[in-house]
Amino acid sequence: AAMLFLPPVTGFAVFFCLFHSPRHFREGWAAIDTDVRQATSLRIAAITAAGFGITALIYAANSFRGVPAGLFEASMMTLSALTVPHMLLATILERATIKRGRSPGEPLSGSVKKYSAA
């Protein structure tokens, strides 16, 4: 609904942050053993904090007026270049998973292994 009622960039950001990214994060997190999750949690938190910090520095450097136009344009071009291959791969993997009688979040046998600390 956000894509229908918000400006395009804002609608995309809401969709990406609230729906798309958390779904992929949950699927990836489920494929990792508990001991590895515990070992990587601090790294994930640090990378997330660094991302927020970099964002805050960009806004501060631009006098809190937003993201500089060149950086915004480069970000949009990168996202658009990655979207089609990402969607094709996700669709192919989902169809292959369903064809094998598994739910979309479940890994394919033999092609995706559960990560472990060993």
C-alpha positions as CSV (number, residue, x, y, z in Angstrom):
1,A,0.0,0.0,0.0
2,A,2.9,2.3,0.7
3,M,3.9,2.2,-3.0
4,L,0.4,3.5,-3.9
5,F,0.1,6.3,-1.5
6,L,3.6,7.6,-0.9
7,P,6.1,9.3,-3.3
8,P,8.0,6.6,-5.3
9,V,11.3,6.8,-3.4
10,T,9.6,6.9,0.0
11,G,7.3,4.0,-0.9
12,F,10.2,1.9,-2.1
13,A,12.1,2.7,1.1
14,V,9.1,1.7,3.3
15,F,8.6,-1.5,1.3
16,F,12.3,-2.4,1.3
17,C,12.9,-1.7,5.0
18,L,9.7,-3.2,6.4
19,F,9.0,-6.2,4.1
20,H,11.7,-7.2,1.6
21,S,14.9,-6.9,3.7
22,P,13.4,-8.5,6.9
23,R,12.2,-11.5,4.8
24,H,15.6,-12.2,3.4
25,F,17.2,-11.7,6.7
26,R,14.9,-14.2,8.4
27,E,15.6,-16.8,5.7
28,G,19.3,-16.4,5.9
29,W,19.2,-16.4,9.7
30,A,17.2,-19.6,9.7
31,A,19.9,-21.3,7.6
32,I,22.6,-20.6,10.2
33,D,23.3,-22.7,13.3
34,T,22.7,-21.2,16.7
35,D,26.4,-21.0,17.7
36,V,27.2,-19.2,14.5
37,R,24.3,-16.8,15.1
38,Q,25.7,-15.9,18.5
39,A,29.2,-15.5,17.1
40,T,28.0,-13.2,14.3
41,S,25.4,-11.2,16.2
42,L,28.0,-8.6,17.4
43,R,29.4,-8.2,13.9
44,I,25.9,-7.7,12.5
45,A,25.2,-5.1,15.2
46,A,28.5,-3.3,14.5
47,I,27.9,-3.2,10.7
48,T,24.3,-1.9,11.3
49,A,25.6,0.8,13.7
50,A,28.3,1.8,11.2
51,G,25.6,2.1,8.5
52,F,23.5,4.4,10.7
53,G,26.7,6.3,11.6
54,I,27.6,6.8,7.9
55,T,24.1,7.9,7.1
56,A,24.2,10.5,10.0
57,L,27.5,11.8,8.8
58,I,26.2,12.3,5.2
59,Y,23.2,14.2,6.5
60,A,25.4,16.3,8.9
61,A,27.9,17.1,6.1
62,N,25.0,18.2,4.0
63,S,23.6,20.5,6.8
64,F,20.7,18.0,7.4
65,R,19.1,18.9,4.1
66,G,19.1,15.3,2.8
67,V,21.3,13.1,0.7
68,P,23.4,14.9,-1.9
69,A,21.9,14.5,-5.4
70,G,24.9,12.7,-6.9
71,L,24.9,10.1,-4.1
72,F,21.2,9.6,-4.3
73,E,21.4,9.2,-8.1
74,A,24.2,6.7,-7.8
75,S,22.3,4.7,-5.2
76,M,19.2,4.6,-7.4
77,M,21.2,3.4,-10.4
78,T,22.9,0.7,-8.3
79,L,19.6,-0.5,-6.9
80,S,18.0,-0.6,-10.4
81,A,21.0,-2.5,-11.8
82,L,20.7,-5.1,-9.0
83,T,16.9,-5.5,-9.0
84,V,16.3,-7.6,-12.1
85,P,19.1,-10.2,-11.4
86,H,17.9,-10.4,-7.8
87,M,14.3,-10.9,-8.7
88,L,15.2,-13.5,-11.4
89,L,17.3,-15.5,-9.0
90,A,14.7,-15.3,-6.2
91,T,12.0,-16.4,-8.6
92,I,14.0,-19.3,-10.1
93,L,15.0,-20.6,-6.6
94,E,11.5,-20.3,-5.3
95,R,10.0,-22.2,-8.2
96,A,12.6,-24.9,-7.9
97,T,11.9,-25.2,-4.2
98,I,8.1,-25.4,-4.7
99,K,8.6,-27.9,-7.5
100,R,10.5,-30.2,-5.1
101,G,7.6,-30.0,-2.6
102,R,9.2,-27.7,-0.1
103,S,8.1,-24.4,1.3
104,P,9.9,-21.3,-0.2
105,G,11.9,-20.6,3.0
106,E,13.3,-24.2,3.2
107,P,16.7,-24.8,1.5
108,L,17.0,-27.0,-1.6
109,S,18.5,-30.4,-0.8
110,G,22.2,-30.6,-1.7
111,S,22.4,-27.1,-3.1
112,V,22.1,-25.0,0.0
113,K,23.6,-26.3,3.3
114,K,22.9,-25.1,6.8
115,Y,26.0,-23.1,7.9
116,S,27.7,-24.3,11.1
117,A,30.7,-23.4,13.1
118,A,32.5,-26.6,12.4
